[in-house]
Amino acid sequence: MLGINQLKLYHLIFLFFFFVFSGKAQNEIGSPYSAYGLGYLSNANNFRIMSMGNTGIGSRENYNVNIDNPASYTAIDTTSFLFEGGLFAKYTRLKAKGIDEDATTASLGHLLMGFPLNRWWKSSVSMVPYSTVGYSVTDYDYVDDIGSILYEYKGIGGISRVNWGNAIQPFKFLSVGVNTSYLFGTIDRSQKITFPDSLYMIKTKINNSVSTGDFYFDFGLQYFTELKKDIKLVVGAAYHPKVNVNAKKEYIARNFIVEANNDEKFQDTIAYTSYKGTIIFPSGYGLGVSLAKTDHWFFGVDYKFDNWQDYRSFGASDSLVNSRSIAMGGRLVPDFSSTSYLSRIDYRIGAKYYESYLKLRGKQLNGFGITFGFGLPIRSLAIKGTKSMINLGFEIGRRGTLEQNLIRENYANFFFGVTIYETWFFKRRYK
């Protein structure tokens, strides 16, 4: 039977995810730059790694599911079951010439599970966002004999990723893995043209919707060795090939009038098309290295490159260029076995710099972020050596530039989640 402390833990998990799925979390990010390409690429992973600058390629630990490198799954204990879920919130301050606005959004961060299939084969199931779109931009023009013209551009949606990962360890020092993912989702972009100075001009609204649904693969490799007692070196590599993802596009343009209650009433359909095609997701690779002492400290460095110049959506390219990033991060647990709660906290910190896949007005948009966070052991179970914990993470950064009349985004991200580490797969002995 379950003990009282375990029942309290499961009640906490139930209430947490009830709040997640019944809350008013929105799949938006409030960034005008998400109007391009596939939107804002999330790079989601477990909150431990995200709090260390996203240094996951060379990370290999037995109490979290690391989807950045599927080769890491073989580190999962043969008697354990891992689960993690979390919320993600973002505050963004947009600055440009004549613009100073704030945006606050929230969404489900991820759901991750990891478990052994046998002694040498480990697996994971996860659901994470791949990209998100969320923007609202207005622009004005003036034409003689017509007056003011108001253009409104909006976008919402994104692509999600359901992942089944598998890894094996053919040699004592080597692990290989693959993530088989299904990408799905819809990105809706709209343009509305109205005439504030006239009651009689015909207003127009254009909706452009792209839906995806297809498989995607990425591969991982990790070499690991023990330099001396409890000091481990890991060298990792990750690769995802170029993939043609099936998609469907719908375009509709309609005239409308605004009724007394401000509702839009459509009058005529000007144009409608619906057809199938493909979106080319480019190839990319990453390299990572880490040093760690079991249950005490970790330090890692990652480098990633993606060939976004190959991107095409229904045969058309966008303002995309090749992207690259470098990140470093670490964590420290002062004394995992201590009776002091503060000594058992997992303290995390990291930093990253990246050149994004957007190039606008001759400027490639770059950014940087500083991350930090805490893993708070669940007190009632910590005495038994559990690695279940509550995760709090933060990221403060900047993206974009004020040059060429572009927009600079200063942002602050907040992560909140729960990691459950349970021992399930073992045989009991009776005397």
N, C-alpha and C positions, 0 to 999 in steps of 0.2 A: 504493500500500500504506500501511497505517497505520504510523506511527512507534512506537518503543518507548514514548515518553511517553504517546501516545494509548492504546496497549494497556493500560498501567498504569491509566489513567483509567477505561477501560471495565471492567477487572477490579474496580476499586473500586466502580463503580456496581452491577455484578452482585452482588458480595458484600453490598453495602448492602441491596439489595432482596430478596435471598435471606433475609437476617436479618429484614427487615420481615415478609415473608409466612410465614416458618416460626417466628417468635417467638410469645410468648404474650401479645401485645397484646390488651387487652380494650376493648370498645366501651362502657365505663362511665365515669362521672365522679364518683360518690360524693357526690351532692348531693340531699338530700330535696326541694329545690325543683324538681327535674326530674320530680316526680310530677304537675305541673300542665301543662296545655296540651300542646305538642308536646315538652316537655322543655327541655333547655338548648340554646339556639340558638348554633351554633358560630361564625358569622361568619368562616369559614375563608377564607384567601387565601394568596398566596405569603408566605414567611417574612420577606422584606425589608419588606413593607408591615405585617405583623403586629408586627414589631419597632419600627415607627414609629407605634404607637397605632392601627393600622388606618386610616390615611389613604390610601385608594385611589381615591376618586371623582375627585380632581383630579390623580392620579398618571399620568404618561405617560412611560414609559422603554422603551428598545428591548431590554433584556436581562432582562425578566421578564414573566410572564403575569399580568395583573391582572384577575381576574374580577369585582371590585367595579364596574367600569365597562367594559362590552364595547367602548365607543368607543376605549379605549386600545389595542386590538389593532393598529390601523393604524400604531402606532409600531414594530412588529416589522420588523426589516430584511428586505429582499426576498431576501437570500441566506442567511438564518439559520434555524436550527431550535432551539427552546428546549424544555427539559425540566426539571421540578423535581419532586422527591418528598421526603417528610419524615415524621418521627415526632413525635408530640405526647405529652408526659407532664405530669401534673398532680398536685400535692400540695395537699390541702385540710385545713384545721383547722376543725372545726365547734365552735362555742361557743354554749351556751344555758344556761338555768337547770338545773343538775344534769347538764349534758352538756359533755364536752370530749373530742372524738374526732378521730382522724386518718384520712385516706383517700388512697391513692396509686393512680393509674390511668395507663394508657398506651394509645395507639391509633395507627393509621395516620393521619397528618395530612392529606395530599392527594397527588394526582398531577395534574400540569399539563403541557400541551404547547401550544406556539404555533408557527405556521409561515405563510408566505405562500402564497396560491393564485395570485396574480399581483401586478403592481406596485401596484394600487390596492385589492386585496381580501385581507385577512388573516383567519386563522382560528385557533381553539383548540379543544382537547378536554381535558376535565378531569373528575376525580372527587373530590368533597369531601363531608364530612359536613354535612348541613343542621341536624340536631338530634340530641342524644344523651340517653338516659335511663339512670340508674343510681342506685338508692337502696335502702336496707334500713332500715326503721323498726319499732320494737316499742313496744307500749303495753299497760298492765295495767289491769284493772278488778277489782272484788270485788263479788260478789252473795251475799246470804245464802242458805243452803241449797245453794249451788253452789260457792262458794269463788272462787279466783282465776281470771280469764279472761285469756288472753294473745292479743293481736292482733299479727300480723306482716304488714307491708306491704312488698312488694318490686316493683321495676320494672327492666327491662332492655331494651335495643334502641335504636332511633332511626331516623331517616330520612336516606338518602344521596341525593346529587345527582350525576347524570352529565350533563355539560354540553357542548354544541356551540355555540361562540361565533363570530360573524362580524361584521366591521366593514368599512366602506368610507369613503373620504375624498372626498366630492363636491366640496369646495373645498380650496384649499391650507391654509386656516386652520380647517377644520371636519371633525370625524369623527363618524360615527354607528355604533352597533352594537347587536346583540341577542344575548342568550343564550337558546338553546332547551334547556331542561333536562328531564330525566326524574327525577321524585322517586319513590323506592321505599324500602321498609323495613317493619319490624314493630316495634311497641311492645307488650311484654308486661307487664301489671301483675297482681299476685296479692295475695290477702288470705287469711291462714290464721288460724283460730280454734281454740285448744286450751285444755285445762283442766288445769293443772299439779297441782291438788289431787285429781284424780279419775282413776281408771283406766278408768272405765266410761262417762263422758260421750262422746258422739259428737263427733268432731272434723270440722271443715269446711274445705274449701279452695275458693276462688273464683278462677278465671283469667279475665282480660279482655284480649283481644288485638285490636289494630287494625293492619291492613296497608294500605299505600297503594301506588299505582302509576299515575302520570299525569304529564302535561306541565305545565310551568311556564315563564313567560317573564319576562325583565327587559330593559330597554332603557337605552341610555346615549348621552350627547352630550358632546363636548369641543370647546371653542374654545381655540386656542393661537396664540401669537404670540411673536416674538422682540423683547424690549424693547431689547436691544443685543447685541453679539456674545456668543454662547454663554449669554445669560441669557434663559430662557424662562418665559413666564407661561401657565398652563393653568387654565381655568375649566370645571368638569365638572358634569353633572347625571345622576342615575340614577333610574329609576322602574320599579316592578313593579306590575302591576294585580292586583285581587282575582281569585282563581282558585278554582273549585270542583274539588277534587281527588277523584277516585274512590277509595273505600276499602271495606274489608270488615271487619266486626266479628264476633268470636266470643266467646260468654260460656258458661262451663261452671262449675257448682257441684257438688261431690262430697263425700261423706263418706269418711273414711279412718281407718285404724288405724296405729299405729306398731309395727313388728315389732321383734324382739330386736336386730337389727343397725341399728336406727334408720331403716330404709327405710319410706317411706310406701306402704301398700297400700290402694288405693281400693276401696270397698265398693259404694256406690250413687251414681248420678247424680241429683242433685236437680233440676237444670234445665240445659237446653242450648238456645242460640239462635245462629243464624248468618245474617247478612243484609248486604246492600250498602247503601252510602249515600255521603255526601260530607263532606269536611272543607273548610271555607272558609279559604283562606289570604288574609290581608288585603292591601290595597294599601299601598304605602309609597314614599317618595322620599328622595333624598339630594342634597346640594350640596357641592361641594369646590373648593378653589382652591389652587394651588401655584406656587412660584417655584423654579427650578432652574438650575444651571450645569452644562453637560454634563460628565460624568465627574468631577465635583468635589463639588457639594453639592445638597441638596434640602430644602425646607420646605413643609409642606402643612397645611391645616385642613379637616376634614370635619364635616358635620352630617347626621344621619339621623333620619327619623320613620317609624313604622309604625303603622297604624290597627288595632291588635289588638282593639279593641272589636267589630269585625266578625267575629271568629273564631267558628266554630261547628264542632262535631264531632258528626255525626249529629243535627243540630238543637239540640244542647245547648251552652251557653256554659260558660266556666270563670271562674276568678278572674283574668281578664286585662283589662288596660287598655292604652291607647296608650303606646308606648315611644318614647323619643328618646335621642340620644347626640350628644356633641361630642368630637372628637378632634383632636390636633395632633401632629406629629412631623417628624423630619428625619434626615438622614444626612450624613456627610462622608467623602470619600476625600481624604486630604492631597495625594497626587500619584500619579495612576493610572499614569503612565509611569516612575515612579522605579524604581531598582534596589534600593531599600530595601523589604523585605517589609512592615514596619510602616506605611510610607507608602501602600501599595496596599490596606490593609485598609479595608473599608467599615464605618464606625462608625455605629450607628443608635440613636435614642432617641425616645421618644414618651410621651404620656399621654392618658387618655380618662376621661370621666365619662358615666354612662348611667343613665337611669331605665328599669328593666326592665319587661316586660309583666305582672309579677305584682303583685297587690294583695291582701294577706292581713291580716285583722283591722284593716282600715282604713288600713293602711300600704303605700304603694307601695315595693317593694324596689329600692333604688338601689345603685350600685356605682361603683368607680373602679379604674383600673389604671395602673401605670407600666411601660413597656416599654423594653427596650434589647437590642442584639444586635450581631453582627459578621458580616461577609461575608469569609471567608478565601480569598483566591485560591489556586488550585491551583498550587503553586510551579513545577512542572516545565513548565507551559504559560504562566505569566504573562508571560514575556519576549516571547512572540509576541502579546501584546495580548489574550489570551482574557479573557472575562468569566465563565467557569465558576468556581464557588466552592462552598465548604462554608459552610452557614449555621448559626449558633448564635443562638438568641433566648431571651429571658426576659421574663416578665411577673409582677409582684407586685401584688396587689390585694385588695380587700375587697368583699363583696357581702352584703346583708341587714342586719339590725339585731337588737339584743337587746330592743328595746321590744316590748310586747304579747306577751311570752313567745315571740318568734320566734327564729330561728337566724341567727347571723352567721357567714359563711364568710370566712376569711382563706386566700388561695390563692397558690400559686407555680406558674407554667406554664413548661415548658421545651420549646423547639423545636430539632430537629436535622434538617437536610436537605442535599440536594445540588442545585445549579443547573448545568445543562449548556447552554452556549452554543456551538453548532457552526455553521460556515459550510459549507452543503451545496449551495445552489442557485446555481451559477455555471458558466459555460463556460470550459474551459481553452483557451488559445491556444498553438499550437506554431509555432516559427519554423524 
